[in-house]
Structure formats: structure tokens, C-alpha cells
Amino acid sequence: MQKQLPVNSDLPFNVLNLTNRLFLILTLMVLGACQQHQPLVVAQEQVEGVDLRQYRTFSVTPVHHSDAQFVKHINFVIETHLQEKGYILSSQPELQIEYRVDIEGKEKVLLDPIPTPDGSIYIQNTMESVNTAKILVNAIDQKTGAAVWKASSKDLIKVNTKHINQMRLNRHMGELFESFPRR
């Protein structure tokens, strides 16, 4: 024989609705916390005995990528970071910064809690296209043709390339170029 739990009908509807609202707020806070910035995992290597501060000028070239808008964003961010470090953008550079971006497309399920008038919560499922970009950057000495600095990351950006989050891209590229010395 199962026991039935007593129902407290003395509670006003607004209190029950408040409970559902609190649950929704807590759920959204937890989901928001899961999306906080995780530091970029970067592998970098510099040729031993080469002081990168000896170079004054640079230029940026993508090795291969078909999305011109994405390349424009990447070039701009790399140029900005290197100029902030004291290097000069030039058409006849001492260092050629070459990079390759490989984008892997995936789909992500989004769960959106939606409160209903009766106080319950409806979960709406939607699919979102998410692209993960891997990047490899080489700084090449134009006199010798040798790569003097390399950096790579497998989680550069996790967005649709049509809607680039410029702040996130800037932060991630800053982390990628963190080991590149100031002049």
C-alpha cells in the first residue's frame, strides 16, 4: 500500500510560482557558470638561441582558408597583438607570420527552460551549429626561411564563423601570442 503525500492547498499559487521561478533562476545560473572562460591550451616552441626581439617588422598570411571574413578577423587580431608588443606591420617584413586554421563542424543541443502560465517549466530543445577551430602559427625568418617560433591550439574558437565573437577571438589570440616577447 502506497502512502499519499498530503497536499498543502493552503499555499497560494504565487508561492508555487515563486518556487518555479527560483528553480529557473538557479538552473540558468548553473548553465551560465558552465560557459565561463576556460584558458586556451597552447603549445608553443621557440628556436633556441634566437631572440625574437631582433625582428622589427612582420606581416600576416593565412596558409589556407576559404572564408574571407574569418581570415580578415584573424589577421586583424594577430596584427593588433603584435603591434601592441612593439612590432611594425610591413609589406617587406623580417618575420612572416603564417597561420593555418582548420574548422571542424559539430552540432550542439541547447535546452531552454521556459516557464508556463500554470507554473510548470517546459524545456525547448534546439540544435545549434558549433565550429571548433584549430590553429597553427609559424613565425618565419624571411632571410633564412626557417620557423623561429611556433604556437598551436586546438580550441581557438567555438562559434559559428558567420557570427564571430570578436572579444572571445581577441582573448584567445592574446593567450596564443602570450609567449611572443615584447620588443
Backbone hydrogen bonds in HBPLUS format (Angstrom, degrees):
<---DONOR---> <-ACCEPTOR-->    atom                        ^
c    i                          cat <-CA-CA->   ^        H-A-AA   ^      H-
h    n   atom  resd res      DA  || num        DHA   H-A  angle D-A-AA Bond
n    s   type  num  typ     dist DA aas  dist angle  dist       angle   num
A0015-VAL N   A0012-PRO O   3.15 MM   3  5.64 135.9  2.36 110.1 120.1     1
A0017-ASN N   A0013-PHE O   2.90 MM   4  6.15 158.9  1.95 152.5 159.4     2
A0018-LEU N   A0014-ASN O   2.78 MM   4  5.92 145.7  1.89 139.3 148.9     3
A0019-THR N   A0015-VAL O   2.96 MM   4  6.25 150.5  2.05 145.4 152.7     4
A0020-ASN N   A0016-LEU O   3.09 MM   4  6.46 157.4  2.15 148.7 153.9     5
A0021-ARG N   A0017-ASN O   2.91 MM   4  6.20 151.0  2.00 144.6 153.4     6
A0022-LEU N   A0018-LEU O   2.85 MM   4  6.13 158.8  1.90 151.9 156.9     7
A0023-PHE N   A0019-THR O   2.96 MM   4  6.22 157.7  2.01 147.3 153.7     8
A0024-LEU N   A0020-ASN O   2.92 MM   4  6.15 157.5  1.97 146.9 152.8     9
A0025-ILE N   A0021-ARG O   2.87 MM   4  6.14 161.2  1.90 153.3 158.2    10
A0026-LEU N   A0022-LEU O   2.88 MM   4  6.09 166.4  1.90 153.6 157.1    11
A0027-THR N   A0023-PHE O   2.90 MM   4  6.07 157.4  1.96 147.8 154.6    12
A0028-LEU N   A0024-LEU O   2.95 MM   4  6.18 162.8  1.98 152.2 156.2    13
A0029-MET N   A0025-ILE O   2.92 MM   4  6.15 150.3  2.01 147.2 155.9    14
A0030-VAL N   A0026-LEU O   2.98 MM   4  6.20 158.4  2.03 150.0 155.0    15
A0031-LEU N   A0027-THR O   2.98 MM   4  6.23 163.4  2.01 151.6 156.3    16
A0032-GLY N   A0028-LEU O   2.86 MM   4  5.98 153.1  1.93 142.4 150.2    17
A0033-ALA N   A0029-MET O   2.92 MM   4  6.12 151.8  2.00 145.6 152.8    18
A0034-CYS N   A0030-VAL O   3.14 MM   4  6.39 142.4  2.28 143.1 152.6    19
A0035-GLN N   A0032-GLY O   3.11 MM   3  5.31 144.5  2.24 101.5 111.7    20
A0036-GLN N   A0033-ALA O   3.36 MM   3  5.45 168.8  2.37 108.2 108.9    21
A0043-ALA N   A0152-SER O   2.94 MM 109  5.31 164.8  1.96 151.9 157.0    22
A0152-SER N   A0043-ALA O   2.78 MM 109  5.31 141.9  1.92 149.3 161.2    23
A0045-GLU N   A0150-LYS O   2.79 MM 105  5.12 156.0  1.84 144.7 147.8    24
A0150-LYS N   A0045-GLU O   2.74 MM 105  5.12 152.2  1.81 155.9 162.7    25
A0047-VAL N   A0148-VAL O   2.96 MM 101  5.07 169.4  1.97 132.7 135.3    26
A0050-VAL N   A0047-VAL O   3.25 MM   3  5.83 160.0  2.30 135.8 135.5    27
A0054-GLN N   A0051-ASP O   3.10 MM   3  5.91 168.7  2.11 123.2 126.1    28
A0055-TYR N   A0052-LEU O   3.24 MM   3  5.85 162.1  2.27 114.2 119.0    29
A0088-ILE N   A0056-ARG O   2.82 MM  32  6.06 168.1  1.84 157.3 161.5    30
A0094-GLU N   A0057-THR O   3.35 MM  37  5.33 144.5  2.48  99.5 107.5    31
A0095-LEU N   A0057-THR O   3.11 MM  38  6.29 147.2  2.22 135.1 145.1    32
A0058-PHE N   A0088-ILE O   2.88 MM  30  6.16 144.4  2.01 151.1 154.0    33
A0090-SER N   A0058-PHE O   2.82 MM  32  5.68 155.0  1.88 159.7 160.8    34
A0059-SER N   A0095-LEU O   3.13 MM  36  6.73 134.0  2.35 153.3 166.0    35
A0097-ILE N   A0059-SER O   2.77 MM  38  5.95 171.8  1.78 167.6 167.4    36
A0061-THR N   A0097-ILE O   2.81 MM  36  6.16 159.2  1.85 164.9 165.9    37
A0099-TYR N   A0061-THR O   3.09 MM  38  6.57 149.2  2.19 149.2 155.7    38
A0063-VAL N   A0099-TYR O   2.63 MM  36  5.65 165.5  1.65 162.0 160.7    39
A0071-VAL N   A0067-ASP O   3.04 MM   4  6.34 161.3  2.08 156.1 161.7    40
A0072-LYS N   A0068-ALA O   2.95 MM   4  6.12 153.2  2.02 144.2 151.6    41
A0073-HIS N   A0069-GLN O   3.13 MM   4  6.46 153.5  2.21 144.6 150.5    42
A0074-ILE N   A0070-PHE O   2.98 MM   4  6.30 166.6  2.00 155.8 159.0    43
A0075-ASN N   A0071-VAL O   2.83 MM   4  5.95 173.7  1.84 158.2 160.3    44
A0076-PHE N   A0072-LYS O   3.05 MM   4  6.11 163.6  2.08 143.7 148.5    45
A0077-VAL N   A0073-HIS O   3.05 MM   4  6.27 162.3  2.08 151.8 156.1    46
A0078-ILE N   A0074-ILE O   2.96 MM   4  6.19 167.4  1.97 160.8 164.0    47
A0079-GLU N   A0075-ASN O   2.88 MM   4  6.01 171.7  1.89 158.2 161.0    48
A0080-THR N   A0076-PHE O   2.91 MM   4  6.05 158.5  1.96 146.4 152.8    49
A0081-HIS N   A0077-VAL O   3.01 MM   4  6.21 164.7  2.03 150.6 153.9    50
A0082-LEU N   A0078-ILE O   3.01 MM   4  6.24 165.9  2.03 157.6 161.2    51
A0083-GLN N   A0079-GLU O   2.91 MM   4  6.03 156.4  1.96 149.4 156.4    52
A0084-GLU N   A0080-THR O   2.92 MM   4  6.10 153.3  2.00 148.1 155.4    53
A0085-LYS N   A0081-HIS O   3.20 MM   4  6.43 128.7  2.48 132.8 145.4    54
A0085-LYS N   A0082-LEU O   3.10 MM   3  5.00 133.2  2.33  91.9 105.1    55
A0087-TYR N   A0082-LEU O   3.06 MM   5  5.56 162.4  2.10 150.4 145.1    56
A0086-GLY N   A0083-GLN O   2.98 MM   3  5.05 160.1  2.02 105.2 110.8    57
A0183-ARG N   A0085-LYS O   2.80 MM  98  6.11 168.1  1.81 178.4 175.1    58
A0142-GLN N   A0094-GLU O   2.95 MM  48  5.39 177.9  1.95 149.3 149.3    59
A0096-GLN N   A0140-ILE O   2.87 MM  44  5.04 165.4  1.89 144.2 148.6    60
A0140-ILE N   A0096-GLN O   2.84 MM  44  5.04 172.2  1.85 142.1 144.6    61
A0098-GLU N   A0138-ASN O   2.85 MM  40  5.26 161.5  1.88 163.9 164.5    62
A0138-ASN N   A0098-GLU O   2.77 MM  40  5.26 165.2  1.79 161.3 166.5    63
A0100-ARG N   A0136-LEU O   2.88 MM  36  5.32 150.1  1.97 148.4 158.2    64
A0136-LEU N   A0100-ARG O   2.97 MM  36  5.32 148.4  2.07 147.1 156.8    65
A0102-ASP N   A0134-LYS O   2.88 MM  32  5.17 157.5  1.93 146.2 153.7    66
A0134-LYS N   A0102-ASP O   2.80 MM  32  5.17 164.1  1.83 151.3 156.1    67
A0104-GLU N   A0132-THR O   2.89 MM  28  5.30 167.0  1.91 150.9 154.2    68
A0132-THR N   A0104-GLU O   2.96 MM  28  5.30 163.6  1.99 148.6 150.9    69
A0106-LYS N   A0130-VAL O   2.77 MM  24  5.21 149.4  1.86 151.4 162.0    70
A0130-VAL N   A0106-LYS O   2.81 MM  24  5.21 170.6  1.82 140.7 144.0    71
A0108-LYS N   A0128-GLU O   2.75 MM  20  5.14 156.9  1.80 149.3 157.5    72
A0128-GLU N   A0108-LYS O   2.79 MM  20  5.14 153.1  1.86 148.9 157.9    73
A0110-LEU N   A0126-THR O   2.72 MM  16  5.17 173.6  1.73 161.9 164.0    74
A0126-THR N   A0110-LEU O   3.01 MM  16  5.17 153.5  2.08 144.4 151.3    75
A0112-ASP N   A0124-GLN O   2.89 MM  12  5.04 171.0  1.89 149.5 152.4    76
A0124-GLN N   A0112-ASP O   2.89 MM  12  5.04 173.9  1.89 141.8 141.7    77
A0114-ILE N   A0122-TYR O   2.65 MM   8  5.03 159.2  1.69 157.2 164.4    78
A0122-TYR N   A0114-ILE O   2.75 MM   8  5.03 170.8  1.76 153.4 150.1    79
A0116-THR N   A0120-SER O   2.87 MM   4  5.55 160.7  1.91 165.8 162.4    80
A0119-GLY N   A0116-THR O   2.96 MM   3  5.51 163.3  1.98 123.1 126.1    81
A0131-ASN N   A0159-VAL O   3.34 MM  28  5.32 143.4  2.48 100.9 111.0    82
A0133-ALA N   A0157-ILE O   3.16 MM  24  5.47 146.8  2.27 145.4 154.5    83
A0156-LEU N   A0133-ALA O   2.91 MM  23  5.36 141.4  2.06 170.8 165.8    84
A0135-ILE N   A0153-SER O   2.87 MM  18  5.52 162.3  1.90 160.2 166.3    85
A0153-SER N   A0135-ILE O   3.02 MM  18  5.52 150.9  2.11 149.7 155.5    86
A0137-VAL N   A0151-ALA O   2.76 MM  14  5.23 168.0  1.77 167.2 168.5    87
A0151-ALA N   A0137-VAL O   2.97 MM  14  5.23 151.7  2.05 146.2 151.3    88
A0139-ALA N   A0149-TRP O   2.83 MM  10  5.11 163.3  1.86 154.6 155.5    89
A0148-VAL N   A0139-ALA O   2.78 MM   9  5.81 159.7  1.82 171.3 175.7    90
A0141-ASP N   A0146-ALA O   2.89 MM   5  5.56 159.0  1.93 164.6 158.2    91
A0145-GLY N   A0141-ASP O   2.68 MM   4  5.34 148.0  1.78 152.4 162.2    92
A0163-HIS N   A0160-ASN O   2.89 MM   3  5.46 154.0  1.96 119.3 127.0    93
A0169-LEU N   A0165-ASN O   2.95 MM   4  6.20 165.9  1.97 158.9 163.5    94
A0170-ASN N   A0166-GLN O   2.88 MM   4  5.98 158.8  1.93 145.6 151.5    95
A0171-ARG N   A0167-MET O   2.97 MM   4  6.17 158.4  2.02 145.8 151.5    96
A0172-HIS N   A0168-ARG O   2.87 MM   4  6.10 166.7  1.89 156.3 159.6    97
A0173-MET N   A0169-LEU O   2.90 MM   4  6.05 160.7  1.94 150.6 156.1    98
A0174-GLY N   A0170-ASN O   2.94 MM   4  6.07 146.5  2.05 141.3 150.9    99
A0175-GLU N   A0171-ARG O   3.05 MM   4  6.39 148.7  2.15 144.5 152.5   100
A0176-LEU N   A0172-HIS O   2.90 MM   4  6.22 147.4  2.01 142.9 152.8   101
A0177-PHE N   A0173-MET O   2.90 MM   4  6.11 153.8  1.97 148.6 154.1   102
A0178-GLU N   A0175-GLU O   3.40 MM   3  4.98 162.4  2.43  94.7  99.0   103
A0180-PHE N   A0177-PHE O   3.02 MM   3  5.24 150.8  2.11 107.2 116.5   104
